[in-house]
């Protein structure tokens, strides 16, 4: 028997459609019936002529019963075949309508979404298409909220709307921005939008590139608690990775820094995320005139740094650095407004024995740009003496102080308030319990045991170490360090980076802290000689080493670099400032696209605060004042958003049910039934068909006997 007769193949309402082939047996009684009607030879018989008319009348009735007999046999076979196929017929039954579901669509609008994939479409275009498909796949009557995820997230559709066409139009008109994305802030906004008791069944879908910069906070960062609360509140939470089916082909190079450490110097820093080949092309422009063009080479750490000599300017100038185009072009350009240089005032605070080496290193060179002075903590006896001593100081160097007294803390705050920098040089006189003031961004642990600790430049990644990379014989790597302080990070240590390390565990030797126009550096072993160490031998031999002068000057140049340029901001920052006089309030602020932004002012105790909103795009903003004067303001993107590494979607499985494919982004609510009306349910008809077949067989038996008796 062919195996097909027993295959459980579904066919329409029949679960075992292959059993329908048994219906072919119904042809057997039809064939037999046709064979019984074959022609016979007719022989004329005079005696039968009187019976012919009677036989013809009875033959009509016999044929009727024969057709009924054939029909019963055929129908019985067909009913048995249909019963074996096990049909499940669906019927309709009314159900109560379900309440509409609410769907929150969160679209990532950070600038990393502008990266292009293999198809040539940007990640943001893919996200928009996936969100529109989601809308189309939901049940009629469902409602929608739409949120744009960025540094300051906002609602596109802030109230639940069942107008699918209007929601799709809002999504289609959404544009990717130039800011980063904040998952904690976005979750907070979603919580506020869905706090209404009218929302019973909630579904949340994120359309994003799953960038690690954004989503790592949901795994082990600041968004863990809010993410868990959302999962508890919502019926379903989906993360649609739009890069799953359309990954980025080329790597991405990001400009991470553009600074003017001196009147005739510009430094450019960049980072590579998978850029292949011989680096990338760098072009540098000053007031739209190209002054430098070269290949920028990335080291093993995928970072690059270059120092470019330029002409000193008497007036302000706009500097623009550009990299060649790649998968993400937004982070390939950076701006800087360079101000005319002036000698910077440096104050070395400490005992004369500890400050003299640093003062000498700062003053070295043919034409020093530093105005170096020395002072002792004893000179800071009152707020008036602090103001007089620290007036106009751009760089404060604290040289092996035993304690940070309130007067010293006041001097630190005064320098920082003017945008100046602070460098901490730690030595044997320091006391851990004397460095607990709020002005100290670190804490002292204990000094290490005396030994020779090799210096590690950490691949020359930091701008303080980068200038030494072309000169391995400069003495930096062989600098003898015998003791140093171990540090305990402070509460706000996220902006700290080790520029130079010591030992195999890479303990900080030079720790750099950059907090947006306020820079500080901690050196854990200050230069000294035997006379400066009262009881112990000197902690290092920096004084006798050729690396001291360039090291001190590079530290000072990095700390004071923001003073050589007009204040710079990032996209998403407030365009505002506090001024002392009304004449310093701009009349208009012109955006890079030519739009004039209105300026509002408000009187404060410290002066007048003016604001022109938030920086929405990178470029040069122009502050226009009365009297035809103007000033320029540089705004750049956050370079960290240019990191295109993503969170593995499988690592989010323990957080929520995710879907890698944008084409399968939506949950088909229609599978659970429509909003109102009817739902289908199945009923097995096997027994009824089998009973009908038995009835046909019984009828066949009765008909055959009746027909035979009739014929007899």
KEBA-162003 format. One record per residue (C-alpha): x, y, z; residue in three letters; residue number from 1. Coordinates in steps of 0.05 Angstrom, whole numbers. Each point is the difference from the previous one (the first is absolute). Layout:
residues N
x, y, z, resn, resi
X, Y, Z, ala, NUM
...
END
This chain:
residues 712
x, y, z, resn, resi
0, 0, 0, unk, 1
30, 68, -18, unk, 2
23, 39, 60, unk, 3
-36, 62, -26, unk, 4
-66, -32, 21, unk, 5
21, 6, 73, unk, 6
36, 67, 1, unk, 7
-29, 51, 49, unk, 8
0, 55, -53, unk, 9
-47, 59, 17, unk, 10
-45, 19, -57, unk, 11
-51, 55, 13, unk, 12
-43, -22, 59, unk, 13
27, -72, -4, unk, 14
55, -16, 49, unk, 15
21, -63, -37, unk, 16
-12, 21, -71, unk, 17
36, -60, -29, unk, 18
-57, -46, 23, unk, 19
-46, 33, -51, unk, 20
34, -43, -52, unk, 21
-40, -58, 27, unk, 22
-60, 34, -33, unk, 23
25, -28, -66, unk, 24
-28, -68, 22, unk, 25
-68, 30, -15, unk, 26
15, -12, -73, unk, 27
-5, -76, 10, unk, 28
-76, -6, 6, unk, 29
-8, 48, -59, unk, 30
44, -44, -44, unk, 31
-37, -63, 22, unk, 32
-67, 33, -15, unk, 33
23, 18, -70, unk, 34
25, -70, -13, unk, 35
-67, -30, 20, unk, 36
-34, 42, -54, unk, 37
37, -34, -58, unk, 38
-43, -17, -61, unk, 39
-32, -70, -9, unk, 40
-22, -33, -64, unk, 41
-76, 6, -10, unk, 42
-36, -63, -26, unk, 43
-72, 8, -23, unk, 44
-47, -49, 35, unk, 45
-74, 2, -19, unk, 46
-22, -25, 68, unk, 47
34, 59, 35, unk, 48
-33, 54, -41, unk, 49
-59, 2, 48, unk, 50
47, 11, 60, unk, 51
43, 56, -31, unk, 52
-45, 57, 19, unk, 53
-5, -22, 73, unk, 54
76, -9, 5, unk, 55
14, 69, -27, unk, 56
-46, 31, 51, unk, 57
35, -36, 58, unk, 58
72, 13, -27, unk, 59
-9, 75, 11, unk, 60
-9, -12, 74, unk, 61
59, -48, 3, unk, 62
47, 52, -31, unk, 63
-21, 51, 52, unk, 64
19, -46, 57, unk, 65
65, -18, -35, unk, 66
19, 74, -3, unk, 67
-17, 10, 73, unk, 68
42, -61, 17, unk, 69
59, 28, -39, unk, 70
-8, 68, 34, unk, 71
0, -31, 70, unk, 72
63, -39, -14, unk, 73
38, 60, -29, unk, 74
-22, 47, 55, unk, 75
20, -51, 54, unk, 76
70, -6, -28, unk, 77
8, 76, -6, unk, 78
-25, 11, 71, unk, 79
49, -52, 28, unk, 80
58, 35, -37, unk, 81
-21, 68, 26, unk, 82
-6, -27, 71, unk, 83
70, -29, -4, unk, 84
26, 69, -22, unk, 85
-25, 27, 67, unk, 86
-32, 67, -20, unk, 87
-1, 58, 50, unk, 88
-52, 50, -21, unk, 89
1, 71, 30, unk, 90
-62, 33, 25, unk, 91
-13, 70, 24, unk, 92
-17, 20, 71, unk, 93
-8, 71, 25, unk, 94
50, 26, 53, unk, 95
3, 63, 41, unk, 96
45, 56, -30, unk, 97
70, 8, 31, unk, 98
25, 69, 20, unk, 99
49, 34, -48, unk, 100
74, -11, 12, unk, 101
49, 58, 6, unk, 102
65, -3, -38, unk, 103
60, 45, 16, unk, 104
47, 6, -60, unk, 105
69, 26, 21, unk, 106
45, 20, -58, unk, 107
74, 12, 12, unk, 108
16, 68, -31, unk, 109
73, 4, 23, unk, 110
51, 17, -54, unk, 111
29, -70, -2, unk, 112
-66, -19, -34, unk, 113
25, 39, -61, unk, 114
51, -55, -15, unk, 115
-13, -35, -66, unk, 116
-4, -75, -10, unk, 117
14, -47, -58, unk, 118
-65, 19, -34, unk, 119
19, 74, -1, unk, 120
-57, 18, 47, unk, 121
14, 32, 67, unk, 122
-16, -34, 65, unk, 123
-53, 53, 14, unk, 124
-36, -14, -66, unk, 125
-3, -73, 17, unk, 126
-28, 17, 69, unk, 127
-54, 44, -30, unk, 128
-21, -55, -48, unk, 129
-2, -51, 55, unk, 130
-42, 45, 44, unk, 131
-50, 12, -56, unk, 132
-6, -75, -11, unk, 133
-13, -8, 74, unk, 134
-59, 49, -5, unk, 135
-29, -38, -59, unk, 136
3, -67, 35, unk, 137
-39, 19, 63, unk, 138
-74, -12, 11, unk, 139
-52, 53, -19, unk, 140
-15, 48, 56, unk, 141
68, -6, 34, unk, 142
32, 66, 22, unk, 143
71, 27, -8, unk, 144
51, 44, 34, unk, 145
65, 19, -36, unk, 146
64, 22, 36, unk, 147
66, 25, -28, unk, 148
60, -28, 40, unk, 149
58, 48, 6, unk, 150
37, 39, 55, unk, 151
-64, 38, 16, unk, 152
-55, -47, -25, unk, 153
-66, 29, -21, unk, 154
-69, -27, -20, unk, 155
-21, 4, -73, unk, 156
-70, -26, 16, unk, 157
-10, 17, 73, unk, 158
-72, -25, 8, unk, 159
-26, -69, -20, unk, 160
-25, 4, -71, unk, 161
-39, -52, -40, unk, 162
10, 39, -66, unk, 163
50, -47, -32, unk, 164
8, 44, -62, unk, 165
17, 61, 42, unk, 166
49, -40, 42, unk, 167
34, -27, -62, unk, 168
6, 70, -28, unk, 169
33, 24, 65, unk, 170
50, -57, -3, unk, 171
15, 12, -73, unk, 172
14, 74, 13, unk, 173
48, -15, 58, unk, 174
74, 18, -12, unk, 175
63, -27, 33, unk, 176
35, 52, 43, unk, 177
72, 15, 19, unk, 178
-2, -16, 74, unk, 179
13, -64, 39, unk, 180
-54, -46, 28, unk, 181
-17, -6, 74, unk, 182
-35, -64, 19, unk, 183
-14, 20, 72, unk, 184
-32, 66, -21, unk, 185
-41, -36, -54, unk, 186
-26, -52, 49, unk, 187
-20, 56, 48, unk, 188
-40, 34, -56, unk, 189
-34, -65, -19, unk, 190
-19, -10, 72, unk, 191
-32, 69, 4, unk, 192
-38, -9, -66, unk, 193
-29, -68, 21, unk, 194
-17, 16, 72, unk, 195
-73, 10, -16, unk, 196
-47, -53, 29, unk, 197
-38, -1, -67, unk, 198
58, -39, -30, unk, 199
-13, -72, 18, unk, 200
40, -41, -50, unk, 201
67, 31, -19, unk, 202
50, -20, -53, unk, 203
67, 36, -9, unk, 204
45, -7, -61, unk, 205
69, 31, -8, unk, 206
27, 11, -70, unk, 207
75, 11, 9, unk, 208
69, -20, -23, unk, 209
12, -33, 69, unk, 210
62, 42, 10, unk, 211
40, -19, 60, unk, 212
8, 73, 19, unk, 213
-75, 2, 12, unk, 214
-23, -70, 19, unk, 215
55, -23, 47, unk, 216
-34, 41, 54, unk, 217
-59, -48, -3, unk, 218
45, -59, 15, unk, 219
45, 26, 55, unk, 220
-9, 75, 3, unk, 221
-45, 56, 22, unk, 222
-61, -26, -39, unk, 223
-5, -69, 32, unk, 224
-54, 17, 50, unk, 225
-42, 41, -49, unk, 226
5, -55, -52, unk, 227
-25, -53, 49, unk, 228
-58, 45, 20, unk, 229
-20, 8, -73, unk, 230
1, -75, -10, unk, 231
-47, -8, 59, unk, 232
-47, 54, -25, unk, 233
-4, -21, -73, unk, 234
-31, -61, -31, unk, 235
59, -5, -48, unk, 236
65, 38, -11, unk, 237
38, -8, -65, unk, 238
68, 25, -22, unk, 239
5, 1, -76, unk, 240
73, 1, -23, unk, 241
-3, 34, -68, unk, 242
72, -20, -15, unk, 243
-14, -75, 3, unk, 244
-20, -6, -74, unk, 245
41, 60, -26, unk, 246
67, 6, 36, unk, 247
50, 56, -12, unk, 248
53, -21, -50, unk, 249
56, 49, 12, unk, 250
30, 22, 66, unk, 251
-10, 68, 30, unk, 252
52, 53, 17, unk, 253
-18, 53, 52, unk, 254
33, 66, 15, unk, 255
5, 1, 75, unk, 256
39, 64, 12, unk, 257
22, 65, -32, unk, 258
39, 48, 44, unk, 259
49, 59, -2, unk, 260
51, -12, 55, unk, 261
42, 58, -24, unk, 262
-4, 60, -47, unk, 263
35, -38, -56, unk, 264
-24, -71, 14, unk, 265
-63, -40, -13, unk, 266
-11, -72, 23, unk, 267
-48, -49, -31, unk, 268
-22, -66, 32, unk, 269
-40, -55, -33, unk, 270
-26, -70, 14, unk, 271
-12, -58, -46, unk, 272
-53, -53, 3, unk, 273
21, -51, -51, unk, 274
29, 47, -53, unk, 275
40, -43, -47, unk, 276
61, 18, -40, unk, 277
50, 57, 11, unk, 278
-42, 45, 44, unk, 279
-41, 58, -24, unk, 280
9, 68, -34, unk, 281
3, 61, 46, unk, 282
-12, 70, -26, unk, 283
8, 62, 45, unk, 284
-30, 68, -16, unk, 285
11, 67, 33, unk, 286
-53, 51, -21, unk, 287
-19, -46, -58, unk, 288
71, -2, -26, unk, 289
32, -69, -1, unk, 290
65, 2, 39, unk, 291
14, -74, 8, unk, 292
-15, -65, -37, unk, 293
29, -68, 18, unk, 294
-16, -72, 16, unk, 295
-18, -13, 72, unk, 296
28, -66, 23, unk, 297
-33, -41, 55, unk, 298
43, -39, 50, unk, 299
-13, -68, 30, unk, 300
-50, 31, 49, unk, 301
-39, 27, -60, unk, 302
15, 72, 20, unk, 303
38, 55, -35, unk, 304
29, 67, 21, unk, 305
37, 53, -39, unk, 306
32, 67, 16, unk, 307
-5, 51, -56, unk, 308
40, 65, -4, unk, 309
-42, 60, -23, unk, 310
9, 75, -4, unk, 311
-17, 39, 63, unk, 312
-60, 46, -8, unk, 313
-12, 69, 29, unk, 314
-75, -8, -5, unk, 315
-48, -56, 12, unk, 316
-3, -54, -54, unk, 317
-44, -59, -15, unk, 318
36, -67, -5, unk, 319
-34, -60, -34, unk, 320
27, -70, -3, unk, 321
-29, -51, -48, unk, 322
10, -75, -12, unk, 323
-18, -35, -64, unk, 324
-70, -27, -6, unk, 325
-16, -69, 29, unk, 326
-61, -37, 25, unk, 327
-17, 56, 49, unk, 328
16, 70, -24, unk, 329
-29, 41, 57, unk, 330
61, -11, 45, unk, 331
51, 14, -54, unk, 332
1, 75, 11, unk, 333
19, 41, 61, unk, 334
3, 76, 11, unk, 335
42, 45, 45, unk, 336
-1, 76, 9, unk, 337
72, 19, 14, unk, 338
11, 63, 41, unk, 339
61, 46, -2, unk, 340
54, -28, 46, unk, 341
23, 35, 62, unk, 342
52, -21, 52, unk, 343
-35, -44, 51, unk, 344
12, 12, 73, unk, 345
24, -61, 40, unk, 346
1, -2, 75, unk, 347
44, -54, 33, unk, 348
-26, -7, 72, unk, 349
44, -36, 50, unk, 350
65, 5, 37, unk, 351
57, 32, -39, unk, 352
37, -66, -1, unk, 353
-58, -35, -35, unk, 354
-21, 55, -48, unk, 355
67, 20, -28, unk, 356
8, -60, -46, unk, 357
-69, 8, -30, unk, 358
9, 76, -8, unk, 359
66, -12, -36, unk, 360
-31, -52, -46, unk, 361
-57, 46, -18, unk, 362
47, 58, -15, unk, 363
46, -42, -45, unk, 364
3, 18, -73, unk, 365
19, 60, -42, unk, 366
-67, 35, 2, unk, 367
-41, -27, 57, unk, 368
-76, 10, -5, unk, 369
-6, -8, 75, unk, 370
3, 54, 52, unk, 371
23, -42, 59, unk, 372
-4, 22, 73, unk, 373
11, -36, 66, unk, 374
-38, 6, 66, unk, 375
-6, -37, 66, unk, 376
-64, -23, 34, unk, 377
17, 48, 58, unk, 378
-14, 58, -47, unk, 379
-73, -21, -4, unk, 380
-23, 23, 68, unk, 381
-66, 34, -19, unk, 382
-50, 5, -57, unk, 383
32, 66, -19, unk, 384
70, -31, -3, unk, 385
-28, -58, -41, unk, 386
-32, 48, -49, unk, 387
64, 41, -6, unk, 388
46, -60, -8, unk, 389
-45, -40, -48, unk, 390
-25, 60, -41, unk, 391
3, -16, -75, unk, 392
34, -67, 12, unk, 393
-12, -48, -58, unk, 394
37, -60, 27, unk, 395
8, -19, 73, unk, 396
55, -51, 17, unk, 397
-5, -29, 70, unk, 398
69, -26, 18, unk, 399
3, -54, 53, unk, 400
-48, 33, 49, unk, 401
-10, -37, 66, unk, 402
-73, 21, 5, unk, 403
-52, 36, -40, unk, 404
-20, 55, 47, unk, 405
-64, 41, -10, unk, 406
41, 58, -28, unk, 407
31, -47, -52, unk, 408
-68, -29, -16, unk, 409
-26, 70, -12, unk, 410
58, 14, -47, unk, 411
-16, -63, -39, unk, 412
-73, 19, -8, unk, 413
19, 71, -22, unk, 414
46, -27, -55, unk, 415
-52, -50, -24, unk, 416
-55, 52, -2, unk, 417
40, 38, -52, unk, 418
11, -63, -42, unk, 419
72, -9, 24, unk, 420
35, -66, 14, unk, 421
29, -34, 62, unk, 422
60, -47, 3, unk, 423
13, -41, 64, unk, 424
72, -21, 12, unk, 425
1, -51, 56, unk, 426
61, -16, 43, unk, 427
21, -27, 68, unk, 428
-30, 60, 37, unk, 429
-72, -16, -20, unk, 430
-46, -27, 54, unk, 431
-60, -43, -21, unk, 432
-47, 32, 51, unk, 433
20, 68, -25, unk, 434
-29, -13, -70, unk, 435
-74, -9, 18, unk, 436
-26, 68, -19, unk, 437
-54, 3, -54, unk, 438
48, 39, -45, unk, 439
45, -62, -4, unk, 440
-25, -46, -57, unk, 441
37, -61, 27, unk, 442
21, -33, 65, unk, 443
68, -24, 24, unk, 444
8, -73, 20, unk, 445
73, -13, 18, unk, 446
69, 5, -31, unk, 447
29, -63, -31, unk, 448
63, -34, 24, unk, 449
65, 25, -29, unk, 450
18, -34, -65, unk, 451
14, 17, -72, unk, 452
-66, 6, -37, unk, 453
2, 2, -76, unk, 454
-40, 54, -34, unk, 455
-54, -22, -50, unk, 456
-26, 52, -51, unk, 457
-61, -44, -14, unk, 458
13, 1, -75, unk, 459
6, 76, 2, unk, 460
-76, 7, -5, unk, 461
-9, 61, 45, unk, 462
19, 69, -28, unk, 463
49, 9, 57, unk, 464
39, -62, -21, unk, 465
-12, 5, -75, unk, 466
55, 52, -15, unk, 467
52, -49, 28, unk, 468
-19, -56, -49, unk, 469
47, 22, -57, unk, 470
57, 8, 50, unk, 471
11, -65, 37, unk, 472
70, 24, 21, unk, 473
-27, 62, 35, unk, 474
10, -33, 68, unk, 475
-74, -8, 17, unk, 476
0, -75, 0, unk, 477
63, -5, 42, unk, 478
-22, 51, 52, unk, 479
20, -29, 69, unk, 480
-61, -2, 47, unk, 481
13, -33, 68, unk, 482
-62, 17, 39, unk, 483
-68, 30, -14, unk, 484
-69, 8, 31, unk, 485
-56, -49, -11, unk, 486
-65, 36, -14, unk, 487
-71, -14, 19, unk, 488
-47, 26, -54, unk, 489
-47, 56, 22, unk, 490
-75, -1, -9, unk, 491
2, 34, -68, unk, 492
55, -41, -32, unk, 493
-35, -16, -66, unk, 494
39, 54, -36, unk, 495
69, -25, 24, unk, 496
50, -32, -46, unk, 497
69, -27, 14, unk, 498
48, 36, -46, unk, 499
64, -33, 26, unk, 500
2, -62, 44, unk, 501
49, -35, 46, unk, 502
15, -73, 10, unk, 503
-33, -62, -27, unk, 504
-67, 17, 31, unk, 505
0, 68, -36, unk, 506
-9, 42, 61, unk, 507
-10, 74, -16, unk, 508
63, 43, -5, unk, 509
-35, 56, -39, unk, 510
-75, -1, 9, unk, 511
-38, 49, -45, unk, 512
-71, 24, 16, unk, 513
-40, 37, -52, unk, 514
-67, 27, 22, unk, 515
-21, 44, -58, unk, 516
44, 62, 2, unk, 517
26, -16, 70, unk, 518
62, -43, -2, unk, 519
43, -28, 55, unk, 520
61, -45, 3, unk, 521
28, -41, 57, unk, 522
73, -21, 0, unk, 523
11, -53, 53, unk, 524
76, 11, 7, unk, 525
24, 73, 2, unk, 526
71, 18, -23, unk, 527
49, 6, 58, unk, 528
72, -8, 21, unk, 529
31, -26, 64, unk, 530
-4, 68, 34, unk, 531
-75, 4, -9, unk, 532
-13, -67, 33, unk, 533
9, 9, 74, unk, 534
4, -72, 22, unk, 535
-7, -45, -61, unk, 536
41, -3, -64, unk, 537
-31, 36, -60, unk, 538
-59, -34, -32, unk, 539
27, 9, -71, unk, 540
56, 28, -42, unk, 541
-43, 46, -42, unk, 542
43, 61, 15, unk, 543
60, -33, -33, unk, 544
-38, -29, -59, unk, 545
-10, 33, -68, unk, 546
-74, -17, -1, unk, 547
-18, 48, 57, unk, 548
-5, 64, -40, unk, 549
-42, -28, -58, unk, 550
-44, -39, 48, unk, 551
-15, 60, 44, unk, 552
-14, 44, -60, unk, 553
-45, -51, -35, unk, 554
-40, -9, 64, unk, 555
-8, 76, 5, unk, 556
-18, 6, -74, unk, 557
-55, -53, 5, unk, 558
-30, 29, 64, unk, 559
-3, 71, -29, unk, 560
-19, -17, -71, unk, 561
-73, 22, 10, unk, 562
25, 70, 17, unk, 563
28, 8, -71, unk, 564
-68, -8, -32, unk, 565
-69, 29, 8, unk, 566
-47, -42, 42, unk, 567
-21, -62, -38, unk, 568
-62, -41, 10, unk, 569
-30, -66, -21, unk, 570
-65, -11, -37, unk, 571
-55, -1, 53, unk, 572
34, 51, 45, unk, 573
-35, 64, 19, unk, 574
22, 62, -38, unk, 575
6, 46, 59, unk, 576
49, 40, 43, unk, 577
1, 44, 61, unk, 578
27, 70, -12, unk, 579
13, 60, 44, unk, 580
-24, 56, -46, unk, 581
-60, 7, -46, unk, 582
46, 18, -58, unk, 583
26, -71, 2, unk, 584
-69, -29, -16, unk, 585
-4, -18, -75, unk, 586
-58, 27, -41, unk, 587
-6, -63, -42, unk, 588
33, -67, -5, unk, 589
7, -26, -71, unk, 590
1, -76, -9, unk, 591
45, -34, -52, unk, 592
-59, -5, -48, unk, 593
-12, 75, 4, unk, 594
-60, -3, 47, unk, 595
-2, 58, 49, unk, 596
-15, -25, 70, unk, 597
-33, 48, 49, unk, 598
38, 17, 64, unk, 599
-34, 5, 67, unk, 600
32, 29, 63, unk, 601
-13, -7, 74, unk, 602
31, 37, 58, unk, 603
37, -42, 50, unk, 604
40, 14, 64, unk, 605
65, -15, -37, unk, 606
-19, 42, -61, unk, 607
-46, -7, -60, unk, 608
-13, -68, -30, unk, 609
-15, 0, -75, unk, 610
-23, -61, -38, unk, 611
-17, -17, -72, unk, 612
-26, -70, 8, unk, 613
38, -64, -13, unk, 614
53, -14, -52, unk, 615
-36, -45, -50, unk, 616
55, -9, -52, unk, 617
76, 3, -4, unk, 618
37, 58, -31, unk, 619
16, 73, 14, unk, 620
-52, 43, 35, unk, 621
7, 76, -5, unk, 622
-17, 46, 57, unk, 623
-22, 68, -28, unk, 624
4, 61, 46, unk, 625
-23, 71, -8, unk, 626
50, 43, -37, unk, 627
14, -52, -55, unk, 628
48, -41, 43, unk, 629
-4, -75, 3, unk, 630
32, -60, 32, unk, 631
2, -73, -21, unk, 632
-17, -63, 39, unk, 633
20, -71, -20, unk, 634
-47, -58, 10, unk, 635
22, -72, -13, unk, 636
-32, -69, 5, unk, 637
15, -47, 57, unk, 638
56, -45, -27, unk, 639
-22, -59, 44, unk, 640
-64, -7, -41, unk, 641
45, -17, -60, unk, 642
17, -68, 31, unk, 643
-40, -48, -43, unk, 644
10, -62, 42, unk, 645
-66, -31, 18, unk, 646
-27, -41, 57, unk, 647
-10, -73, -20, unk, 648
-75, -9, -6, unk, 649
6, -68, 32, unk, 650
28, 33, 63, unk, 651
-67, 37, 7, unk, 652
-40, -65, 2, unk, 653
2, 0, 75, unk, 654
-28, 71, -1, unk, 655
-57, -6, -50, unk, 656
-23, -39, -60, unk, 657
36, 31, -58, unk, 658
-8, -6, -75, unk, 659
60, 7, -46, unk, 660
-39, 11, -63, unk, 661
-32, 66, -16, unk, 662
-48, -37, -46, unk, 663
-27, -40, 60, unk, 664
-1, 59, 47, unk, 665
-75, 2, 15, unk, 666
-39, -47, 43, unk, 667
-61, -24, -40, unk, 668
-56, 14, 48, unk, 669
-50, -25, -51, unk, 670
22, -71, 15, unk, 671
-35, 6, 67, unk, 672
-64, 25, -33, unk, 673
-28, 66, -24, unk, 674
-24, 56, 43, unk, 675
-73, -23, -3, unk, 676
-45, -48, -39, unk, 677
14, -75, -6, unk, 678
55, -49, 12, unk, 679
6, -70, -30, unk, 680
0, -66, 37, unk, 681
9, -70, -27, unk, 682
-48, -60, 2, unk, 683
19, -72, -20, unk, 684
-47, -32, -51, unk, 685
31, -70, -2, unk, 686
-55, -35, 40, unk, 687
-56, 33, -39, unk, 688
30, -20, -67, unk, 689
13, -71, 23, unk, 690
-72, -5, 24, unk, 691
-26, 26, -67, unk, 692
43, -52, -36, unk, 693
-29, -56, 43, unk, 694
-70, 26, -17, unk, 695
16, -3, -74, unk, 696
25, -71, 6, unk, 697
-63, -20, 37, unk, 698
-42, 33, -54, unk, 699
40, -38, -53, unk, 700
-16, -66, 34, unk, 701
-74, 15, 3, unk, 702
-3, 25, -72, unk, 703
37, -61, -27, unk, 704
-48, -48, 35, unk, 705
-61, 38, -21, unk, 706
24, 5, -72, unk, 707
15, -75, -3, unk, 708
-68, -18, 28, unk, 709
-31, 49, -50, unk, 710
37, -31, -57, unk, 711
-20, -69, 23, unk, 712
END
